[in-house]
Amino acid sequence: MSHSVSTINTPHSTDLYSEFGALTRCSRVDFGLLEETLMNLERRCKNSWDYLKVIHKHESKATFRDKLSDFLLKSAERIITLKVVHRRLMNRFRATLLYFGTSPRVSKETSVQCFARMISEFALEYRTAQERFVSQKRKKHVKGERNRTRGKMITETRKFSATEEQMKQKQMETLLRPADVQFEKRSRSRSQKASKKSSDRTTTPSVTSPDDVTDKIMEQLVKTATQVPRERSTPVSRRKRSRNAQRKSLRRTLKSGLTDEEKAVIMGNL
């Protein structure tokens, strides 16, 4: 089975089980019971013709007798057709077994249900083994890719090679774009000179090069880094102190006593 599922020559082949849907349905049918059912239908149809003869003797309405006879005729035709189909199917099945190399005796003894079930189970096992083989092959490929890129930076892999090329392309475009703009402006000024034929000379605006822009940015960064923080122009407003901040607390002075000057100040305030 492992050699049969290794799809080297035909990697895009389908599984066997999905193509044998009709054979899987045949494995669920009891052909022995089907043959007995056809024989019972044939016997009942023959008995029905005898019953119809008895009904013709006692039934006076011709329409009712015609309906019964038409129904039995159609039923007999369908039963005969089913028997022919069943006989041809069994002959085709035995011919298939003989083609596979079985003996005539074994082909007669082998039932359709057993043979179809055997093929269906093999197809199911083949599909399971194929899915397992494909999953193992995918895991081995992923493991090999992981081992191949182990120890490398993420920018060295194939996924980021395209992004690096795009970044280089953008850098080249930014470097070449100012020259193109300058050339377009110069061509426009020349066309204006030729059309007007005036003495005034039109000046094209100068396009700054990337080096000048870089120098300006670096100068601005140096200024901001070396700039000393300037002092505030207006002093910070301090909180107002209370009017009696210099006065001592009477509660603390009562313990140690008051001097004559403090007593005079207190009496003056009162």
Phi and psi in degrees as GROMACS dihedral restraints (atoms count N, CA, C in turn):
[ dihedral_restraints ]
;  ai    aj    ak    al  type     phi  dphi    fc
    3     4     5     6     1   -65.3    20    10
    4     5     6     7     1   -33.3    20    10
    6     7     8     9     1   -74.9    20    10
    7     8     9    10     1   -30.9    20    10
    9    10    11    12     1   -76.1    20    10
   10    11    12    13     1   -29.6    20    10
   12    13    14    15     1   -86.9    20    10
   13    14    15    16     1   -10.7    20    10
   15    16    17    18     1   -75.5    20    10
   16    17    18    19     1    91.0    20    10
   18    19    20    21     1   -82.5    20    10
   19    20    21    22     1    79.4    20    10
   21    22    23    24     1   -87.3    20    10
   22    23    24    25     1   -46.8    20    10
   24    25    26    27     1   -76.5    20    10
   25    26    27    28     1   -34.7    20    10
   27    28    29    30     1  -124.9    20    10
   28    29    30    31     1    79.6    20    10
   30    31    32    33     1   -71.5    20    10
   31    32    33    34     1   -21.0    20    10
   33    34    35    36     1   -99.0    20    10
   34    35    36    37     1    19.8    20    10
   36    37    38    39     1   -75.6    20    10
   37    38    39    40     1   149.7    20    10
   39    40    41    42     1   -85.0    20    10
   40    41    42    43     1   169.3    20    10
   42    43    44    45     1   -75.8    20    10
   43    44    45    46     1   157.4    20    10
   45    46    47    48     1   -78.3    20    10
   46    47    48    49     1   -26.4    20    10
   48    49    50    51     1   -71.3    20    10
   49    50    51    52     1   -36.1    20    10
   51    52    53    54     1   -70.4    20    10
   52    53    54    55     1   -21.7    20    10
   54    55    56    57     1   -88.6    20    10
   55    56    57    58     1   -11.2    20    10
   57    58    59    60     1  -109.5    20    10
   58    59    60    61     1    43.2    20    10
   60    61    62    63     1   -66.9    20    10
   61    62    63    64     1   -41.9    20    10
   63    64    65    66     1   -65.9    20    10
   64    65    66    67     1   -37.7    20    10
   66    67    68    69     1   -68.0    20    10
   67    68    69    70     1   -34.2    20    10
   69    70    71    72     1   -66.3    20    10
   70    71    72    73     1   -38.9    20    10
   72    73    74    75     1   -68.5    20    10
   73    74    75    76     1   -33.6    20    10
   75    76    77    78     1   -67.2    20    10
   76    77    78    79     1   -29.7    20    10
   78    79    80    81     1   -69.0    20    10
   79    80    81    82     1   -16.2    20    10
   81    82    83    84     1   -94.2    20    10
   82    83    84    85     1     0.5    20    10
   84    85    86    87     1  -102.9    20    10
   85    86    87    88     1   136.1    20    10
   87    88    89    90     1   -92.1    20    10
   88    89    90    91     1   102.9    20    10
   90    91    92    93     1   -73.5    20    10
   91    92    93    94     1   -25.1    20    10
   93    94    95    96     1   -66.2    20    10
   94    95    96    97     1   -43.9    20    10
   96    97    98    99     1   -66.0    20    10
   97    98    99   100     1   -33.4    20    10
   99   100   101   102     1   -65.0    20    10
  100   101   102   103     1   -41.0    20    10
  102   103   104   105     1   -65.6    20    10
  103   104   105   106     1   -41.0    20    10
  105   106   107   108     1   -64.5    20    10
  106   107   108   109     1   -36.9    20    10
  108   109   110   111     1   -65.1    20    10
  109   110   111   112     1   -41.3    20    10
  111   112   113   114     1   -65.1    20    10
  112   113   114   115     1   -38.4    20    10
  114   115   116   117     1   -66.4    20    10
  115   116   117   118     1   -39.8    20    10
  117   118   119   120     1   -65.5    20    10
  118   119   120   121     1   -38.9    20    10
  120   121   122   123     1   -63.9    20    10
  121   122   123   124     1   -40.8    20    10
  123   124   125   126     1   -65.0    20    10
  124   125   126   127     1   -41.4    20    10
  126   127   128   129     1   -66.5    20    10
  127   128   129   130     1   -41.3    20    10
  129   130   131   132     1   -68.0    20    10
  130   131   132   133     1   -34.1    20    10
  132   133   134   135     1   -65.8    20    10
  133   134   135   136     1   -39.8    20    10
  135   136   137   138     1   -65.1    20    10
  136   137   138   139     1   -40.4    20    10
  138   139   140   141     1   -65.8    20    10
  139   140   141   142     1   -32.5    20    10
  141   142   143   144     1   -65.6    20    10
  142   143   144   145     1   -33.5    20    10
  144   145   146   147     1   -65.9    20    10
  145   146   147   148     1   -37.4    20    10
  147   148   149   150     1   -64.8    20    10
  148   149   150   151     1   -40.4    20    10
  150   151   152   153     1   -65.4    20    10
  151   152   153   154     1   -33.3    20    10
  153   154   155   156     1   -67.2    20    10
  154   155   156   157     1   -35.5    20    10
  156   157   158   159     1   -63.3    20    10
  157   158   159   160     1   -39.3    20    10
  159   160   161   162     1   -67.0    20    10
  160   161   162   163     1   -38.6    20    10
  162   163   164   165     1   -65.9    20    10
  163   164   165   166     1   -35.3    20    10
  165   166   167   168     1   -63.8    20    10
  166   167   168   169     1   -29.3    20    10
  168   169   170   171     1   -72.5    20    10
  169   170   171   172     1   -34.9    20    10
  171   172   173   174     1  -105.5    20    10
  172   173   174   175     1    -6.0    20    10
  174   175   176   177     1  -103.2    20    10
  175   176   177   178     1   128.3    20    10
  177   178   179   180     1   -92.9    20    10
  178   179   180   181     1   -22.2    20    10
  180   181   182   183     1   -80.7    20    10
  181   182   183   184     1   124.4    20    10
  183   184   185   186     1   -75.5    20    10
  184   185   186   187     1   -31.6    20    10
  186   187   188   189     1   -64.9    20    10
  187   188   189   190     1   -40.1    20    10
  189   190   191   192     1   -65.9    20    10
  190   191   192   193     1   -40.8    20    10
  192   193   194   195     1   -66.7    20    10
  193   194   195   196     1   -36.5    20    10
  195   196   197   198     1   -66.6    20    10
  196   197   198   199     1   -40.2    20    10
  198   199   200   201     1   -63.1    20    10
  199   200   201   202     1   -42.0    20    10
  201   202   203   204     1   -65.2    20    10
  202   203   204   205     1   -41.9    20    10
  204   205   206   207     1   -66.0    20    10
  205   206   207   208     1   -39.7    20    10
  207   208   209   210     1   -64.7    20    10
  208   209   210   211     1   -40.2    20    10
  210   211   212   213     1   -63.5    20    10
  211   212   213   214     1   -42.9    20    10
  213   214   215   216     1   -68.1    20    10
  214   215   216   217     1   -34.7    20    10
  216   217   218   219     1   -64.8    20    10
  217   218   219   220     1   -45.1    20    10
  219   220   221   222     1   -65.6    20    10
  220   221   222   223     1   -38.1    20    10
  222   223   224   225     1   -65.5    20    10
  223   224   225   226     1   -41.4    20    10
  225   226   227   228     1   -64.2    20    10
  226   227   228   229     1   -40.0    20    10
  228   229   230   231     1   -63.4    20    10
  229   230   231   232     1   -42.4    20    10
  231   232   233   234     1   -67.0    20    10
  232   233   234   235     1   -38.4    20    10
  234   235   236   237     1   -65.8    20    10
  235   236   237   238     1   -40.9    20    10
  237   238   239   240     1   -64.2    20    10
  238   239   240   241     1   -40.7    20    10
  240   241   242   243     1   -63.2    20    10
  241   242   243   244     1   -42.4    20    10
  243   244   245   246     1   -64.0    20    10
  244   245   246   247     1   -38.3    20    10
  246   247   248   249     1   -67.3    20    10
  247   248   249   250     1   -37.7    20    10
  249   250   251   252     1   -65.5    20    10
  250   251   252   253     1   -43.2    20    10
  252   253   254   255     1   -63.1    20    10
  253   254   255   256     1   -41.0    20    10
  255   256   257   258     1   -65.9    20    10
  256   257   258   259     1   -41.1    20    10
  258   259   260   261     1   -65.9    20    10
  259   260   261   262     1   -42.5    20    10
  261   262   263   264     1   -66.9    20    10
  262   263   264   265     1   -36.4    20    10
  264   265   266   267     1   -64.5    20    10
  265   266   267   268     1   -42.7    20    10
  267   268   269   270     1   -67.9    20    10
  268   269   270   271     1   -37.2    20    10
  270   271   272   273     1   -64.8    20    10
  271   272   273   274     1   -40.0    20    10
  273   274   275   276     1   -66.6    20    10
  274   275   276   277     1   -35.8    20    10
  276   277   278   279     1   -66.9    20    10
  277   278   279   280     1   -43.8    20    10
  279   280   281   282     1   -66.2    20    10
  280   281   282   283     1   -36.1    20    10
  282   283   284   285     1   -65.6    20    10
  283   284   285   286     1   -35.2    20    10
  285   286   287   288     1   -66.0    20    10
  286   287   288   289     1   -41.0    20    10
  288   289   290   291     1   -64.9    20    10
  289   290   291   292     1   -39.1    20    10
  291   292   293   294     1   -65.4    20    10
  292   293   294   295     1   -34.2    20    10
  294   295   296   297     1   -66.1    20    10
  295   296   297   298     1   -33.7    20    10
  297   298   299   300     1   -76.9    20    10
  298   299   300   301     1    -8.9    20    10
  300   301   302   303     1   106.2    20    10
  301   302   303   304     1     8.9    20    10
  303   304   305   306     1   -80.0    20    10
  304   305   306   307     1   158.7    20    10
  306   307   308   309     1   -79.5    20    10
  307   308   309   310     1   158.4    20    10
  309   310   311   312     1   -59.4    20    10
  310   311   312   313     1   -35.7    20    10
  312   313   314   315     1   -67.3    20    10
  313   314   315   316     1   -42.9    20    10
  315   316   317   318     1   -67.9    20    10
  316   317   318   319     1   -35.9    20    10
  318   319   320   321     1   -66.1    20    10
  319   320   321   322     1   -33.0    20    10
  321   322   323   324     1   -73.2    20    10
  322   323   324   325     1   -33.8    20    10
  324   325   326   327     1   -81.4    20    10
  325   326   327   328     1   -23.6    20    10
  327   328   329   330     1   -74.9    20    10
  328   329   330   331     1   131.4    20    10
  330   331   332   333     1   -90.7    20    10
  331   332   333   334     1   154.6    20    10
  333   334   335   336     1   -66.4    20    10
  334   335   336   337     1   -37.3    20    10
  336   337   338   339     1   -64.5    20    10
  337   338   339   340     1   -43.3    20    10
  339   340   341   342     1   -66.3    20    10
  340   341   342   343     1   -42.9    20    10
  342   343   344   345     1   -65.5    20    10
  343   344   345   346     1   -43.5    20    10
  345   346   347   348     1   -66.4    20    10
  346   347   348   349     1   -37.4    20    10
  348   349   350   351     1   -66.0    20    10
  349   350   351   352     1   -38.5    20    10
  351   352   353   354     1   -63.9    20    10
  352   353   354   355     1   -45.0    20    10
  354   355   356   357     1   -65.9    20    10
  355   356   357   358     1   -39.9    20    10
  357   358   359   360     1   -65.7    20    10
  358   359   360   361     1   -41.6    20    10
  360   361   362   363     1   -65.7    20    10
  361   362   363   364     1   -38.7    20    10
  363   364   365   366     1   -64.2    20    10
  364   365   366   367     1   -40.8    20    10
  366   367   368   369     1   -64.8    20    10
  367   368   369   370     1   -39.0    20    10
  369   370   371   372     1   -65.7    20    10
  370   371   372   373     1   -41.8    20    10
  372   373   374   375     1   -65.8    20    10
  373   374   375   376     1   -36.9    20    10
  375   376   377   378     1   -63.1    20    10
  376   377   378   379     1   -42.9    20    10
  378   379   380   381     1   -64.6    20    10
  379   380   381   382     1   -41.2    20    10
  381   382   383   384     1   -63.4    20    10
  382   383   384   385     1   -43.6    20    10
  384   385   386   387     1   -66.7    20    10
  385   386   387   388     1   -36.1    20    10
  387   388   389   390     1   -66.8    20    10
  388   389   390   391     1   -42.6    20    10
  390   391   392   393     1   -62.7    20    10
  391   392   393   394     1   -40.4    20    10
  393   394   395   396     1   -64.8    20    10
  394   395   396   397     1   -41.4    20    10
  396   397   398   399     1   -65.1    20    10
  397   398   399   400     1   -41.5    20    10
  399   400   401   402     1   -66.2    20    10
  400   401   402   403     1   -40.4    20    10
  402   403   404   405     1   -65.9    20    10
  403   404   405   406     1   -41.0    20    10
  405   406   407   408     1   -64.8    20    10
  406   407   408   409     1   -38.4    20    10
  408   409   410   411     1   -65.3    20    10
  409   410   411   412     1   -39.7    20    10
  411   412   413   414     1   -66.6    20    10
  412   413   414   415     1   -42.7    20    10
  414   415   416   417     1   -63.1    20    10
  415   416   417   418     1   -39.5    20    10
  417   418   419   420     1   -65.1    20    10
  418   419   420   421     1   -38.4    20    10
  420   421   422   423     1   -65.7    20    10
  421   422   423   424     1   -42.7    20    10
  423   424   425   426     1   -64.6    20    10
  424   425   426   427     1   -39.9    20    10
  426   427   428   429     1   -64.8    20    10
  427   428   429   430     1   -40.5    20    10
  429   430   431   432     1   -63.6    20    10
  430   431   432   433     1   -40.4    20    10
  432   433   434   435     1   -64.5    20    10
  433   434   435   436     1   -38.7    20    10
  435   436   437   438     1   -66.6    20    10
  436   437   438   439     1   -40.9    20    10
  438   439   440   441     1   -68.4    20    10
  439   440   441   442     1   -32.5    20    10
  441   442   443   444     1   -70.1    20    10
  442   443   444   445     1   -35.6    20    10
  444   445   446   447     1   -96.6    20    10
  445   446   447   448     1     8.5    20    10
  447   448   449   450     1   -72.4    20    10
  448   449   450   451     1   135.8    20    10
  450   451   452   453     1    85.8    20    10
  451   452   453   454     1    -3.9    20    10
  453   454   455   456     1   -97.6    20    10
  454   455   456   457     1   156.5    20    10
  456   457   458   459     1   -73.7    20    10
  457   458   459   460     1   158.4    20    10
  459   460   461   462     1   -68.7    20    10
  460   461   462   463     1   -23.8    20    10
  462   463   464   465     1   -79.0    20    10
  463   464   465   466     1   -11.0    20    10
  465   466   467   468     1   -89.6    20    10
  466   467   468   469     1    -7.7    20    10
  468   469   470   471     1   -77.8    20    10
  469   470   471   472     1   172.1    20    10
  471   472   473   474     1   -70.3    20    10
  472   473   474   475     1   -27.2    20    10
  474   475   476   477     1   -66.5    20    10
  475   476   477   478     1   -30.9    20    10
  477   478   479   480     1  -101.6    20    10
  478   479   480   481     1     2.0    20    10
  480   481   482   483     1   -68.1    20    10
  481   482   483   484     1   -38.0    20    10
  483   484   485   486     1   -67.1    20    10
  484   485   486   487     1   -38.0    20    10
  486   487   488   489     1   -66.9    20    10
  487   488   489   490     1   -37.6    20    10
  489   490   491   492     1   -64.2    20    10
  490   491   492   493     1   -41.0    20    10
  492   493   494   495     1   -64.0    20    10
  493   494   495   496     1   -38.8    20    10
  495   496   497   498     1   -65.1    20    10
  496   497   498   499     1   -40.2    20    10
  498   499   500   501     1   -64.0    20    10
  499   500   501   502     1   -41.2    20    10
  501   502   503   504     1   -64.0    20    10
  502   503   504   505     1   -39.3    20    10
  504   505   506   507     1   -63.5    20    10
  505   506   507   508     1   -41.2    20    10
  507   508   509   510     1   -64.9    20    10
  508   509   510   511     1   -39.4    20    10
  510   511   512   513     1   -63.2    20    10
  511   512   513   514     1   -40.9    20    10
  513   514   515   516     1   -64.4    20    10
  514   515   516   517     1   -38.2    20    10
  516   517   518   519     1   -65.1    20    10
  517   518   519   520     1   -41.1    20    10
  519   520   521   522     1   -66.4    20    10
  520   521   522   523     1   -33.1    20    10
  522   523   524   525     1   -73.0    20    10
  523   524   525   526     1   -34.6    20    10
  525   526   527   528     1   -87.9    20    10
  526   527   528   529     1   -16.8    20    10
  528   529   530   531     1   -65.2    20    10
  529   530   531   532     1   -44.7    20    10
  531   532   533   534     1   -59.7    20    10
  532   533   534   535     1   -39.0    20    10
  534   535   536   537     1   -63.5    20    10
  535   536   537   538     1   -39.7    20    10
  537   538   539   540     1   -64.6    20    10
  538   539   540   541     1   -42.2    20    10
  540   541   542   543     1   -63.1    20    10
  541   542   543   544     1   -41.1    20    10
  543   544   545   546     1   -64.9    20    10
  544   545   546   547     1   -39.0    20    10
  546   547   548   549     1   -65.4    20    10
  547   548   549   550     1   -40.0    20    10
  549   550   551   552     1   -64.4    20    10
  550   551   552   553     1   -42.3    20    10
  552   553   554   555     1   -65.8    20    10
  553   554   555   556     1   -37.8    20    10
  555   556   557   558     1   -66.3    20    10
  556   557   558   559     1   -40.4    20    10
  558   559   560   561     1   -65.3    20    10
  559   560   561   562     1   -37.4    20    10
  561   562   563   564     1   -64.6    20    10
  562   563   564   565     1   -42.3    20    10
  564   565   566   567     1   -64.6    20    10
  565   566   567   568     1   -36.6    20    10
  567   568   569   570     1   -66.5    20    10
  568   569   570   571     1   -39.9    20    10
  570   571   572   573     1   -65.4    20    10
  571   572   573   574     1   -37.3    20    10
  573   574   575   576     1   -66.1    20    10
  574   575   576   577     1   -37.6    20    10
  576   577   578   579     1   -64.2    20    10
  577   578   579   580     1   -42.5    20    10
  579   580   581   582     1   -68.2    20    10
  580   581   582   583     1   -34.7    20    10
  582   583   584   585     1   -76.1    20    10
  583   584   585   586     1   -43.0    20    10
  585   586   587   588     1   -80.1    20    10
  586   587   588   589     1   -38.3    20    10
  588   589   590   591     1    53.7    20    10
  589   590   591   592     1    45.4    20    10
  591   592   593   594     1  -103.8    20    10
  592   593   594   595     1   161.7    20    10
  594   595   596   597     1   -76.3    20    10
  595   596   597   598     1   -20.0    20    10
  597   598   599   600     1   -70.4    20    10
  598   599   600   601     1   135.1    20    10
  600   601   602   603     1  -100.8    20    10
  601   602   603   604     1   127.1    20    10
  603   604   605   606     1   -85.3    20    10
  604   605   606   607     1   134.5    20    10
  606   607   608   609     1  -102.3    20    10
  607   608   609   610     1   132.0    20    10
  609   610   611   612     1   -86.9    20    10
  610   611   612   613     1   135.9    20    10
  612   613   614   615     1   -65.0    20    10
  613   614   615   616     1   135.1    20    10
  615   616   617   618     1   -73.0    20    10
  616   617   618   619     1   139.0    20    10
  618   619   620   621     1  -100.7    20    10
  619   620   621   622     1   124.9    20    10
  621   622   623   624     1   -72.8    20    10
  622   623   624   625     1   138.3    20    10
  624   625   626   627     1   -80.9    20    10
  625   626   627   628     1   161.0    20    10
  627   628   629   630     1   -61.0    20    10
  628   629   630   631     1   -29.4    20    10
  630   631   632   633     1   -66.8    20    10
  631   632   633   634     1   -40.5    20    10
  633   634   635   636     1   -64.0    20    10
  634   635   636   637     1   -41.9    20    10
  636   637   638   639     1   -62.6    20    10
  637   638   639   640     1   -40.6    20    10
  639   640   641   642     1   -64.9    20    10
  640   641   642   643     1   -40.5    20    10
  642   643   644   645     1   -63.6    20    10
  643   644   645   646     1   -40.2    20    10
  645   646   647   648     1   -63.9    20    10
  646   647   648   649     1   -41.5    20    10
  648   649   650   651     1   -64.3    20    10
  649   650   651   652     1   -42.3    20    10
  651   652   653   654     1   -64.9    20    10
  652   653   654   655     1   -40.4    20    10
  654   655   656   657     1   -62.2    20    10
  655   656   657   658     1   -40.7    20    10
  657   658   659   660     1   -65.2    20    10
  658   659   660   661     1   -38.9    20    10
  660   661   662   663     1   -65.9    20    10
  661   662   663   664     1   -40.3    20    10
  663   664   665   666     1   -64.8    20    10
  664   665   666   667     1   -40.1    20    10
  666   667   668   669     1   -62.8    20    10
  667   668   669   670     1   -44.9    20    10
  669   670   671   672     1   -67.3    20    10
  670   671   672   673     1   -31.6    20    10
  672   673   674   675     1   -75.8    20    10
  673   674   675   676     1   -36.3    20    10
  675   676   677   678     1   -94.7    20    10
  676   677   678   679     1     1.5    20    10
  678   679   680   681     1   -73.2    20    10
  679   680   681   682     1   132.0    20    10
  681   682   683   684     1   -85.4    20    10
  682   683   684   685     1   132.7    20    10
  684   685   686   687     1   -65.0    20    10
  685   686   687   688     1   123.6    20    10
  687   688   689   690     1   -75.5    20    10
  688   689   690   691     1   154.1    20    10
  690   691   692   693     1   -77.9    20    10
  691   692   693   694     1   160.5    20    10
  693   694   695   696     1   -74.6    20    10
  694   695   696   697     1   138.0    20    10
  696   697   698   699     1   -70.9    20    10
  697   698   699   700     1   -36.5    20    10
  699   700   701   702     1  -109.9    20    10
  700   701   702   703     1   131.9    20    10
  702   703   704   705     1   -67.8    20    10
  703   704   705   706     1   154.0    20    10
  705   706   707   708     1   -71.9    20    10
  706   707   708   709     1   130.6    20    10
  708   709   710   711     1   -70.0    20    10
  709   710   711   712     1   124.4    20    10
  711   712   713   714     1   -88.3    20    10
  712   713   714   715     1   157.8    20    10
  714   715   716   717     1   -70.6    20    10
  715   716   717   718     1   136.0    20    10
  717   718   719   720     1   -66.5    20    10
  718   719   720   721     1   135.2    20    10
  720   721   722   723     1   -88.0    20    10
  721   722   723   724     1   157.9    20    10
  723   724   725   726     1   -71.4    20    10
  724   725   726   727     1   157.4    20    10
  726   727   728   729     1   -66.1    20    10
  727   728   729   730     1   -37.4    20    10
  729   730   731   732     1  -101.1    20    10
  730   731   732   733     1    40.1    20    10
  732   733   734   735     1   -70.2    20    10
  733   734   735   736     1   -31.9    20    10
  735   736   737   738     1   -79.2    20    10
  736   737   738   739     1   -14.0    20    10
  738   739   740   741     1   -78.4    20    10
  739   740   741   742     1   137.7    20    10
  741   742   743   744     1   -82.2    20    10
  742   743   744   745     1   158.1    20    10
  744   745   746   747     1   -76.5    20    10
  745   746   747   748     1   134.5    20    10
  747   748   749   750     1   -67.3    20    10
  748   749   750   751     1   -31.2    20    10
  750   751   752   753     1   -64.7    20    10
  751   752   753   754     1   -37.6    20    10
  753   754   755   756     1   -78.1    20    10
  754   755   756   757     1   -31.9    20    10
  756   757   758   759     1   -78.6    20    10
  757   758   759   760     1   -21.7    20    10
  759   760   761   762     1   -66.7    20    10
  760   761   762   763     1   -28.9    20    10
  762   763   764   765     1   -71.6    20    10
  763   764   765   766     1   -45.4    20    10
  765   766   767   768     1   -90.3    20    10
  766   767   768   769     1   -13.6    20    10
  768   769   770   771     1    96.4    20    10
  769   770   771   772     1   156.8    20    10
  771   772   773   774     1  -107.1    20    10
  772   773   774   775     1   150.5    20    10
  774   775   776   777     1   -83.3    20    10
  775   776   777   778     1   171.0    20    10
  777   778   779   780     1   -66.4    20    10
  778   779   780   781     1   -36.8    20    10
  780   781   782   783     1   -66.4    20    10
  781   782   783   784     1   -41.5    20    10
  783   784   785   786     1   -66.1    20    10
  784   785   786   787     1   -37.1    20    10
  786   787   788   789     1   -65.3    20    10
  787   788   789   790     1   -38.7    20    10
  789   790   791   792     1   -65.7    20    10
  790   791   792   793     1   -38.9    20    10
  792   793   794   795     1   -65.0    20    10
  793   794   795   796     1   -40.5    20    10
  795   796   797   798     1   -67.4    20    10
  796   797   798   799     1   -42.5    20    10
  798   799   800   801     1   -65.7    20    10
  799   800   801   802     1   -34.1    20    10
  801   802   803   804     1   -68.4    20    10
  802   803   804   805     1   -36.5    20    10
  804   805   806   807     1   -68.9    20    10
  805   806   807   808     1   -33.2    20    10
